[in-house]
Amino acid sequence: MSGEANGRPSGKRAQAGGKTSHTKQSRPSGRGGNRGKVDPPKRKAVTPRELALNILVKVADSGAYSNIQLNRSLQESGMSRQDAGLATELVYGTISRQATLDHWLSKFVSKGLHKLDTWVHQLLRLSAYQMLFLDRIPTHAAVNEAVTIAKRRGHSGISGMVNGVLRSIDRGREELVLSSIRAATPVATLALRHSYPEWLVERWVAAYGLEEAEAICASSNEQPHASIRVNTVLADRNDRLRELSDNGIHAEPSAIAPSGIVVTGGGNLAETDGFRQGLWSLQDESSMLVAEVVSPKAGMKVLDCCAAPGGKSAHMAELMDGKGKVWANDLHAHKRELIVAQTERLKLRNVEAVVGDATELPERFAPESMDAVLLDAPCSGFGVIRRKPEIKWTKTEGDISEIAALQRQLLHRVSGLVRPGGTLVYSTCTMEREENEAQIETFLREHPEFSLDADWPETVLSNLRDAGVIGDQFDGQLQLLPQHFGSDGFYIARMVKAL
């Protein structure tokens, strides 16, 4: 799965995945031609902190996706861009830093955090996050509103406790710094400082070493930047860069993706004319590389096995200049509609969205009938922690083994659809070697007709070489880490089938 749409939920179940689209509804004005009707009562304005608290409670109580809850709540609230930005930072930052926050809060909550009601616990986390991680938030603002919320939701005892804990944090803030955190082992220290489950940090340390694992943890706690993929069927990237600049939006070419642009201060890019007119799509830069690596040519027959919401299918269709055919498959009918909507917006006529289990694709298509097959596989999703930080706390080691077994089955099933001389590309948005390098090693051992293919487009390889991500020993598989380009963690392997 991928970082399409710069914030889709990760962890596609089986073949499905993607971000649910929520369209802003217009509100009736209650004026003109409505005599005799009573206007509905105005919804009381909610503050960024209240909105953030409501979302944090939902995520904690029901396992809701933070990004979906946030998008829905922001659209309903009608908040200003500045307030929406604060609410977003509070939700993602509080979830991402919750283990560190609890470590510090436990020093001041005498009866224990586990005895607190969920909303009180989340309110303390939310407030401590502002005080200890956001320099721009005045302490009095964080404390005063927390006490106000506690009085409204609870009783005087709760509000007094909240006030006391936060005042104690303020007095002791010189000692509440990440560098002062020490645990029993280096792995435990790293996990507590950067707020990750210890088992996950231990896996990353084993795979990448302590220094690289810490860089993964630190980078994954940062805010994601916005990036768009230019629809090159309609214009090239330089044209779009000039247009964005002319509209007062800071934009620069992606350092990694040939058709990508990094945008700063552009607001909600899905609400722009350029997006609506199909001039670009929202997508993470790492995710953009996948279609580039498939490198489909005009006239080819291409299959995207787990396609929703359709970003990579659309990108491949763009690279084919709208000629040939891309079949975009997904397990669920409602996800098919997302693919159709995306390709129609982009004015692409060479994509056919189909519904079905990816393991049954060999029954739908003839053997060796595809020039290229993309398996953007369901995965643990640890590469998109920036966009969905609760992944850290909801996934388990058992989930990794379970999803790896599904990936192996999918690879085996769809590989037979590749024609001799054709291309098979496998990708995930995780850094887990069990799902990535080890998965491909097993596949190649069981399918000797395939081999890794390092013949990637030079436009991609040159960027990776310049950044020092690959060297002379590049063999056709790439593990991007979040710290490499500030984009999602992603794995991509390109393979070719023998003639």
C-alpha positions as CSV (number, residue, x, y, z in Angstrom):
1,M,0.0,0.0,0.0
2,S,1.1,3.5,-0.4
3,G,1.0,7.1,0.7
4,E,-1.3,8.1,-2.0
5,A,-3.4,11.2,-1.3
6,N,-0.7,12.3,1.2
7,G,-2.5,10.7,4.1
8,R,-4.5,7.6,3.2
9,P,-4.9,4.9,5.9
10,S,-2.3,2.2,5.7
11,G,-2.6,-1.5,6.1
12,K,-4.7,-2.5,3.2
13,R,-6.7,-5.5,4.2
14,A,-6.1,-8.2,1.6
15,Q,-6.5,-6.4,-1.7
16,A,-8.2,-3.2,-0.6
17,G,-6.9,0.0,0.7
18,G,-7.1,3.8,0.4
19,K,-8.3,6.9,1.8
20,T,-12.0,7.5,2.0
21,S,-13.0,10.7,0.3
22,H,-15.1,13.2,2.2
23,T,-16.7,16.0,0.2
24,K,-17.5,19.3,2.0
25,Q,-21.2,19.9,2.0
26,S,-22.6,23.4,1.3
27,R,-24.6,24.9,4.1
28,P,-27.9,26.6,3.5
29,S,-27.8,30.4,4.2
30,G,-31.3,30.7,5.4
31,R,-31.8,33.8,3.3
32,G,-33.9,34.5,0.3
33,G,-37.0,32.6,-0.6
34,N,-37.2,30.8,2.8
35,R,-39.9,32.9,4.5
36,G,-41.8,31.0,7.1
37,K,-38.9,28.6,7.7
38,V,-36.9,28.6,10.8
39,D,-33.2,28.5,10.4
40,P,-31.5,25.6,12.2
41,P,-29.6,26.6,15.3
42,K,-26.0,27.4,14.7
43,R,-23.6,24.8,15.8
44,K,-21.5,26.0,18.6
45,A,-17.9,26.7,17.4
46,V,-15.5,24.1,18.7
47,T,-11.9,25.1,19.5
48,P,-8.9,23.3,18.0
49,R,-8.1,21.7,21.4
50,E,-11.6,20.5,21.9
51,L,-11.8,19.0,18.4
52,A,-8.4,17.4,18.9
53,L,-9.5,15.9,22.2
54,N,-12.7,14.5,20.7
55,I,-10.7,12.7,18.0
56,L,-8.1,11.4,20.4
57,V,-10.8,9.8,22.5
58,K,-12.4,8.2,19.5
59,V,-9.1,6.8,18.3
60,A,-8.3,5.5,21.8
61,D,-11.8,4.0,22.5
62,S,-12.7,2.6,19.1
63,G,-9.5,2.2,17.1
64,A,-10.7,4.8,14.6
65,Y,-8.3,6.0,11.9
66,S,-7.0,9.4,13.1
67,N,-6.7,10.9,9.6
68,I,-10.3,9.9,8.6
69,Q,-11.7,11.3,11.9
70,L,-9.7,14.4,11.5
71,N,-10.7,15.1,8.0
72,R,-14.4,14.6,8.8
73,S,-14.3,16.7,11.9
74,L,-12.4,19.6,10.3
75,Q,-14.9,19.7,7.4
76,E,-17.8,19.8,9.8
77,S,-16.2,22.5,12.0
78,G,-15.6,25.1,9.4
79,M,-12.4,26.1,11.2
80,S,-10.0,28.6,9.8
81,R,-6.9,27.2,8.1
82,Q,-4.8,28.3,11.1
83,D,-7.0,26.6,13.6
84,A,-7.3,23.5,11.5
85,G,-3.5,23.4,11.3
86,L,-3.3,23.5,15.1
87,A,-5.9,20.8,15.6
88,T,-4.0,18.6,13.1
89,E,-0.7,19.1,14.8
90,L,-2.3,18.3,18.2
91,V,-3.9,15.1,17.1
92,Y,-0.9,13.6,15.2
93,G,1.7,14.9,17.7
94,T,-0.1,13.6,20.8
95,I,-0.7,10.1,19.4
96,S,2.9,10.0,18.1
97,R,4.5,11.1,21.4
98,Q,2.1,9.3,23.7
99,A,4.6,6.9,25.3
100,T,7.0,9.7,26.1
101,L,4.2,11.9,27.4
102,D,2.9,9.0,29.7
103,H,6.4,8.5,31.0
104,W,6.5,12.1,32.1
105,L,2.9,12.3,33.2
106,S,3.2,9.3,35.5
107,K,5.6,11.3,37.7
108,F,2.7,13.7,38.6
109,V,-0.4,11.5,38.6
110,S,-0.2,9.8,42.0
111,K,-3.1,7.3,41.5
112,G,-1.7,6.1,38.1
113,L,-2.6,6.9,34.5
114,H,-4.4,3.6,34.1
115,K,-7.1,4.7,36.6
116,L,-8.0,7.8,34.6
117,D,-11.1,8.1,32.4
118,T,-10.1,8.0,28.7
119,W,-11.0,11.7,28.1
120,V,-9.0,12.8,31.2
121,H,-5.9,10.8,30.1
122,Q,-6.1,12.2,26.6
123,L,-6.6,15.7,27.9
124,L,-3.4,15.5,30.0
125,R,-1.5,14.0,27.0
126,L,-2.8,16.8,24.7
127,S,-1.9,19.5,27.1
128,A,1.5,18.1,28.0
129,Y,2.3,17.8,24.3
130,Q,1.6,21.5,23.8
131,M,3.7,22.5,26.8
132,L,6.7,20.2,26.1
133,F,6.9,19.9,22.3
134,L,5.3,23.1,20.8
135,D,7.3,26.2,21.6
136,R,4.8,28.5,19.9
137,I,2.0,27.6,22.3
138,P,1.9,29.8,25.5
139,T,1.8,27.6,28.6
140,H,-1.1,29.6,30.0
141,A,-3.2,29.0,26.9
142,A,-2.7,25.2,27.1
143,V,-3.3,25.0,30.9
144,N,-6.3,27.4,31.0
145,E,-8.2,25.7,28.2
146,A,-7.5,22.2,29.7
147,V,-8.9,23.3,33.0
148,T,-12.0,24.8,31.3
149,I,-12.6,21.6,29.4
150,A,-12.1,19.5,32.6
151,K,-14.7,21.7,34.4
152,R,-17.2,21.3,31.6
153,R,-16.8,17.6,31.2
154,G,-16.1,16.5,34.7
155,H,-16.3,18.0,38.2
156,S,-14.2,20.3,40.4
157,G,-12.0,17.5,41.6
158,I,-11.0,16.5,38.0
159,S,-10.3,20.1,37.0
160,G,-8.2,20.7,40.1
161,M,-6.2,17.5,39.4
162,V,-5.7,18.6,35.7
163,N,-4.6,22.0,36.9
164,G,-2.2,20.6,39.5
165,V,-0.6,18.1,37.1
166,L,0.0,20.7,34.4
167,R,1.4,23.3,36.8
168,S,3.8,20.7,38.1
169,I,4.9,19.9,34.5
170,D,5.5,23.6,34.0
171,R,7.6,23.9,37.1
172,G,9.6,20.8,36.2
173,R,10.0,21.3,32.5
174,E,13.8,21.7,32.7
175,E,14.1,18.1,33.6
176,L,11.4,16.9,31.2
177,V,13.7,16.7,28.1
178,L,14.3,13.8,25.8
179,S,18.0,13.6,26.4
180,S,17.4,13.0,30.1
181,I,15.4,9.8,29.5
182,R,17.3,6.7,30.4
183,A,16.0,3.1,30.4
184,A,17.5,-0.3,31.1
185,T,18.9,-0.8,27.6
186,P,19.8,1.3,24.5
187,V,16.8,-0.1,22.7
188,A,14.4,0.7,25.5
189,T,15.9,4.2,25.8
190,L,15.4,4.9,22.2
191,A,11.9,3.5,22.3
192,L,10.9,5.8,25.2
193,R,12.6,8.9,23.9
194,H,11.0,8.7,20.5
195,S,7.7,7.0,21.7
196,Y,7.7,3.6,19.9
197,P,6.9,0.1,21.2
198,E,10.1,-1.5,22.2
199,W,9.5,-4.6,20.1
200,L,9.4,-2.5,16.9
201,V,12.5,-0.5,17.7
202,E,14.3,-3.8,18.5
203,R,13.4,-5.1,15.0
204,W,14.7,-1.9,13.3
205,V,17.9,-2.0,15.3
206,A,18.5,-5.6,14.3
207,A,17.9,-4.7,10.6
208,Y,19.5,-1.3,10.3
209,G,21.7,-0.7,13.4
210,L,21.1,1.6,16.4
211,E,21.9,4.9,14.6
212,E,19.8,4.3,11.6
213,A,16.9,2.9,13.7
214,E,17.0,6.1,15.7
215,A,16.9,8.2,12.5
216,I,13.9,6.2,11.4
217,C,12.1,6.9,14.7
218,A,12.9,10.6,14.7
219,S,12.0,11.2,11.1
220,S,8.7,9.3,11.4
221,N,7.7,11.6,14.2
222,E,8.0,14.7,12.0
223,Q,5.1,16.3,10.1
224,P,4.7,15.1,6.5
225,H,5.1,17.7,3.8
226,A,2.6,18.1,1.0
227,S,3.5,16.8,-2.5
228,I,1.6,16.6,-5.8
229,R,2.1,14.5,-8.9
230,V,1.8,16.4,-12.2
231,N,-0.5,14.9,-14.8
232,T,2.1,14.8,-17.6
233,V,-0.6,14.0,-20.2
234,L,-1.8,17.6,-19.9
235,A,1.5,19.5,-19.2
236,D,5.0,19.0,-17.9
237,R,6.3,19.7,-14.4
238,N,7.9,23.1,-15.3
239,D,4.6,24.4,-16.5
240,R,2.9,23.5,-13.2
241,L,5.8,25.0,-11.2
242,R,5.3,28.3,-12.9
243,E,1.6,28.3,-12.4
244,L,1.8,27.5,-8.7
245,S,4.4,30.2,-8.3
246,D,2.3,32.7,-10.2
247,N,-0.6,31.9,-7.7
248,G,1.6,32.7,-4.7
249,I,2.2,29.1,-3.7
250,H,5.8,28.1,-2.8
251,A,6.6,25.0,-4.9
252,E,9.8,23.2,-5.9
253,P,10.7,20.1,-7.9
254,S,10.8,16.9,-5.9
255,A,14.3,15.7,-5.2
256,I,13.2,12.1,-5.8
257,A,10.2,11.8,-8.1
258,P,10.4,13.1,-11.8
259,S,6.8,14.2,-11.9
260,G,6.6,15.4,-8.2
261,I,6.4,18.8,-6.7
262,V,6.7,19.7,-3.0
263,V,4.3,22.4,-2.0
264,T,4.6,24.7,1.1
265,G,1.7,26.8,2.4
266,G,-0.7,25.8,-0.3
267,G,-3.6,24.9,2.0
268,N,-5.9,22.1,1.1
269,L,-4.7,21.2,-2.4
270,A,-7.7,19.0,-3.0
271,E,-9.8,22.1,-3.0
272,T,-7.9,23.9,-5.8
273,D,-8.9,24.4,-9.4
274,G,-5.7,22.6,-10.5
275,F,-6.8,19.4,-8.6
276,R,-10.4,19.6,-9.8
277,Q,-9.3,20.1,-13.4
278,G,-7.0,17.0,-13.3
279,L,-3.8,18.9,-13.6
280,W,-2.3,17.1,-10.6
281,S,-2.9,14.5,-7.9
282,L,-2.0,14.4,-4.2
283,Q,0.6,11.7,-3.6
284,D,3.6,11.1,-1.5
285,E,6.9,11.3,-3.3
286,S,8.0,7.8,-2.4
287,S,4.7,6.4,-3.7
288,M,5.3,8.2,-7.0
289,L,8.4,6.2,-7.7
290,V,6.5,2.9,-8.0
291,A,4.8,3.7,-11.4
292,E,8.1,5.2,-12.6
293,V,9.9,1.9,-11.8
294,V,7.2,-0.1,-13.6
295,S,8.0,2.2,-16.5
296,P,5.1,1.3,-18.8
297,K,5.1,2.3,-22.4
298,A,2.3,3.5,-24.7
299,G,0.3,0.5,-26.0
300,M,1.2,-1.9,-23.2
301,K,-1.2,-4.1,-21.2
302,V,-0.7,-3.5,-17.5
303,L,-2.3,-4.9,-14.4
304,D,-2.4,-3.1,-11.0
305,C,-3.5,-5.9,-8.6
306,C,-4.3,-4.0,-5.4
307,A,-5.1,-0.6,-6.9
308,A,-7.4,1.5,-4.6
309,P,-7.6,4.5,-4.5
310,G,-6.0,4.3,-7.9
311,G,-3.0,6.7,-7.7
312,K,-0.5,4.3,-9.1
313,S,-2.9,3.1,-11.8
314,A,-3.5,6.6,-12.9
315,H,0.2,7.4,-12.8
316,M,1.0,4.5,-15.1
317,A,-1.8,5.5,-17.5
318,E,-0.2,9.0,-17.6
319,L,3.2,7.5,-18.3
320,M,1.6,5.6,-21.2
321,D,0.3,8.9,-22.5
322,G,-3.2,7.5,-22.3
323,K,-2.5,4.7,-24.8
324,G,-2.7,1.0,-24.1
325,K,-4.6,-0.4,-21.2
326,V,-4.3,-0.4,-17.4
327,W,-6.6,-2.8,-15.4
328,A,-7.0,-1.5,-11.9
329,N,-8.3,-4.2,-9.6
330,D,-9.6,-3.9,-6.0
331,L,-11.5,-6.2,-3.7
332,H,-14.4,-3.9,-2.9
333,A,-16.9,-2.3,-5.2
334,H,-16.9,1.0,-3.3
335,K,-13.1,1.2,-3.7
336,R,-13.7,0.8,-7.5
337,E,-15.6,4.0,-7.4
338,L,-12.6,5.8,-6.0
339,I,-10.5,4.6,-8.9
340,V,-13.1,5.6,-11.5
341,A,-13.5,9.1,-9.9
342,Q,-9.8,9.6,-10.0
343,T,-9.2,8.6,-13.6
344,E,-12.2,10.6,-14.7
345,R,-10.9,13.7,-13.0
346,L,-7.5,13.2,-14.7
347,K,-9.2,12.7,-18.1
348,L,-7.7,9.2,-18.5
349,R,-9.5,6.8,-20.8
350,N,-7.1,3.9,-20.7
351,V,-7.9,2.7,-17.2
352,E,-10.5,0.0,-16.5
353,A,-11.4,-0.5,-12.8
354,V,-12.4,-4.0,-12.0
355,V,-13.5,-5.7,-8.7
356,G,-12.2,-9.0,-7.4
357,D,-9.9,-10.8,-5.0
358,A,-6.3,-10.4,-6.3
359,T,-5.6,-14.1,-5.6
360,E,-8.3,-14.9,-8.2
361,L,-6.9,-12.7,-11.0
362,P,-5.4,-15.7,-12.8
363,E,-9.0,-16.8,-13.3
364,R,-10.0,-13.5,-14.9
365,F,-7.0,-12.9,-17.2
366,A,-5.1,-15.3,-19.5
367,P,-1.7,-16.7,-18.4
368,E,1.2,-14.5,-19.5
369,S,-1.1,-11.9,-20.9
370,M,0.4,-8.8,-19.3
371,D,3.4,-6.7,-20.3
372,A,3.7,-5.5,-16.7
373,V,2.1,-6.4,-13.3
374,L,2.2,-4.2,-10.2
375,L,1.6,-5.7,-6.8
376,D,1.5,-2.8,-4.4
377,A,0.9,-5.3,-1.6
378,P,-1.0,-5.0,1.7
379,C,1.6,-4.5,4.4
380,S,2.3,-3.4,8.0
381,G,2.4,0.3,6.9
382,F,5.2,1.4,9.2
383,G,6.5,3.7,6.4
384,V,3.5,6.0,6.8
385,I,3.6,6.5,10.6
386,R,3.8,10.3,10.0
387,R,0.3,10.2,8.5
388,K,-1.2,7.6,10.8
389,P,0.8,7.5,14.0
390,E,-1.6,5.1,15.8
391,I,-0.1,2.3,13.6
392,K,2.7,2.2,16.2
393,W,0.3,1.2,18.9
394,T,-2.1,-1.0,17.0
395,K,0.2,-3.3,15.0
396,T,1.9,-6.4,16.5
397,E,4.7,-8.7,15.5
398,G,2.1,-11.3,14.8
399,D,0.5,-8.9,12.2
400,I,3.8,-8.8,10.3
401,S,4.0,-12.6,10.0
402,E,0.4,-12.8,9.0
403,I,0.6,-10.1,6.3
404,A,3.9,-11.6,5.0
405,A,2.1,-14.9,4.4
406,L,-0.6,-13.1,2.4
407,Q,2.1,-11.2,0.4
408,R,3.8,-14.5,-0.5
409,Q,0.5,-16.0,-1.7
410,L,-0.3,-12.9,-3.8
411,L,3.1,-12.8,-5.5
412,H,2.9,-16.5,-6.4
413,R,-0.6,-16.1,-7.9
414,V,-0.1,-12.9,-10.0
415,S,3.3,-13.7,-11.3
416,G,1.9,-16.2,-13.8
417,L,0.2,-13.3,-15.6
418,V,3.5,-11.7,-16.7
419,R,4.5,-12.5,-20.2
420,P,8.0,-13.7,-21.0
421,G,10.3,-10.7,-21.0
422,G,7.7,-8.8,-19.1
423,T,8.0,-6.9,-15.8
424,L,6.8,-7.6,-12.2
425,V,7.1,-4.9,-9.7
426,Y,6.4,-5.5,-5.9
427,S,6.1,-2.6,-3.5
428,T,5.1,-1.9,0.1
429,C,5.1,1.1,2.4
430,T,7.0,-0.4,5.2
431,M,10.6,-1.0,6.3
432,E,10.1,-4.6,7.5
433,R,12.6,-6.9,5.8
434,E,10.3,-9.9,6.4
435,E,7.8,-8.2,4.1
436,N,10.4,-6.8,1.7
437,E,13.9,-8.2,0.9
438,A,13.1,-11.6,2.6
439,Q,9.8,-11.8,0.7
440,I,11.5,-11.2,-2.7
441,E,14.4,-13.6,-1.8
442,T,11.9,-16.4,-1.2
443,F,9.9,-15.6,-4.3
444,L,13.0,-15.6,-6.6
445,R,14.1,-18.9,-5.1
446,E,10.6,-20.5,-5.8
447,H,10.3,-18.8,-9.2
448,P,13.7,-19.1,-11.0
449,E,12.1,-17.7,-14.2
450,F,12.2,-14.3,-12.6
451,S,15.3,-12.2,-11.7
452,L,15.8,-8.8,-10.2
453,D,16.1,-6.0,-12.8
454,A,18.3,-3.0,-12.1
455,D,17.3,-1.3,-15.4
456,W,15.3,1.4,-13.8
457,P,14.6,4.8,-15.5
458,E,17.7,7.0,-15.4
459,T,15.6,9.9,-14.2
460,V,14.9,7.9,-11.0
461,L,18.3,6.3,-10.6
462,S,20.2,9.7,-10.9
463,N,18.2,11.2,-8.0
464,L,18.8,8.2,-5.8
465,R,22.6,8.2,-6.6
466,D,22.9,11.9,-6.0
467,A,21.3,11.5,-2.5
468,G,23.6,8.6,-1.7
469,V,20.7,6.2,-1.3
470,I,22.0,3.7,-3.9
471,G,25.5,2.9,-5.1
472,D,27.3,0.7,-7.6
473,Q,25.9,-2.5,-6.1
474,F,22.3,-1.6,-6.9
475,D,20.5,-4.8,-7.9
476,G,16.9,-3.6,-8.7
477,Q,15.4,-3.4,-5.2
478,L,15.2,-0.3,-3.1
479,Q,14.4,0.4,0.5
480,L,13.6,4.1,1.1
481,L,13.7,5.2,4.7
482,P,11.7,8.2,6.0
483,Q,14.9,10.2,6.7
484,H,16.2,9.8,3.1
485,F,13.9,12.4,1.5
486,G,11.4,13.3,4.3
487,S,8.9,11.1,2.4
488,D,7.2,7.8,3.3
489,G,9.2,4.7,4.0
490,F,8.9,2.5,0.9
491,Y,10.2,-0.7,-0.7
492,I,10.3,-1.3,-4.4
493,A,11.6,-4.4,-6.3
494,R,11.6,-4.7,-10.1
495,M,11.8,-8.1,-11.6
496,V,11.8,-9.4,-15.2
497,K,10.6,-12.7,-16.5
498,A,12.9,-14.7,-18.7
499,L,12.1,-15.1,-22.4
